[in-house]
Amino acid sequence: MNSELAAEHDRQYHKLLAFIAKMESVDPSWTCVVKFYASMHLITAYLVMKSNTRFDSDSGSHHERRKAIDRCPELNVAKRYYRELKDLSEAVRYVPGYIFTAKNDSDSSKRLESIRSIVEPLLKKLFGGSKR
Amino acid sequence: MAKKAVIKSGDRPKPTLTQRSVAKTMKENVRRVYPFEEPIRSRWSRIKAIDAVYLDVEVGTEVVHVYSLVPEFRSDLYRRLESPEKRLEGEFPEFQFEFHVRAHQGRNRSFAVPFDAQLLFSR
C-alpha cells in the first residue's frame, strides 16, 4: 500500500521534472513553482515509503510534512533547501509584483538539484530496485 | 394643539440594524493577543537581516503563520532561524506554526504578506 502510494508520488515527481524541462525557457518564475512541487512529491514519496515515519500524505498540510521531515535526520540538509524553494515559490505565487531575479532562477535550480541528489538515492534504496 | 413627544431620560432608542451590525463588527475586530507574540518580537528582532515580522493566525485551526520579511532572499538566514523557531514550537505545542520568509524587494512590506496579517515588529 505504502509502496503504491510512494510510486504515485514518484511518478508525479518525474512528470513535473519533464514539465520543468519544457517550461524553463518560457517562464522561469513559474518553473520555480513547479520545481518546488517536484521536490515536494519526491520528498513525500520518500516519507510515505519510509516505514518508521508517520505521515499522512493526504492531509496536504505543509506543517505535517515539515514535522515528518524533522523526524528524518538524513533529510537535515535537504529540508533547508526544500524550505528555500518553498519560500521562493510562495513569493512567485502570492506576492504581487514580485521580481523573479536571475539569481532566484539559478538558486531554485540548485536547490532542486541538491534535494534530488540527497533524496533520490534514499528512495531508490527503499524501492529496492523492484519498482523500475 | 399637537402634543409634543416626550422622551423619558431613561429611555434609549433601540439601535438600528446598521448600528448593531457596526457594533458587532467592531467587537469582532478586537484582535486577540497571543502569548507567543512577545517571544517572536524579541527573538526575531535580534536577527539583523529581518526587517519586519508579520503574523497571521487561522482562527479555529490554531495554525499560526509567521512571516519574516527580508529585502531579498538569502540562504544564510535559514540556519539562523532554526533555533528560535524550534524553541517557539517547544514552548507553544498547542499551536501549529508555519514559518515563512518573504522578500519585500524594497517595496511596501505589507504587500509581501497576506492582507490580513498583523505587523509584529518593523525596523
HADDOCK unambig.tbl for C-alpha pairs under 7 A between the chains (distance, minus, plus):
assign (segid A and resid 63 and name CA) (segid B and resid 98 and name CA) 6.28 0.50 0.50
assign (segid A and resid 80 and name CA) (segid B and resid 78 and name CA) 6.95 0.50 0.50
assign (segid A and resid 87 and name CA) (segid B and resid 100 and name CA) 6.27 0.50 0.50
assign (segid A and resid 87 and name CA) (segid B and resid 101 and name CA) 5.91 0.50 0.50
assign (segid A and resid 87 and name CA) (segid B and resid 102 and name CA) 6.71 0.50 0.50
assign (segid A and resid 91 and name CA) (segid B and resid 102 and name CA) 6.48 0.50 0.50
assign (segid A and resid 95 and name CA) (segid B and resid 111 and name CA) 6.63 0.50 0.50
assign (segid A and resid 95 and name CA) (segid B and resid 112 and name CA) 5.08 0.50 0.50
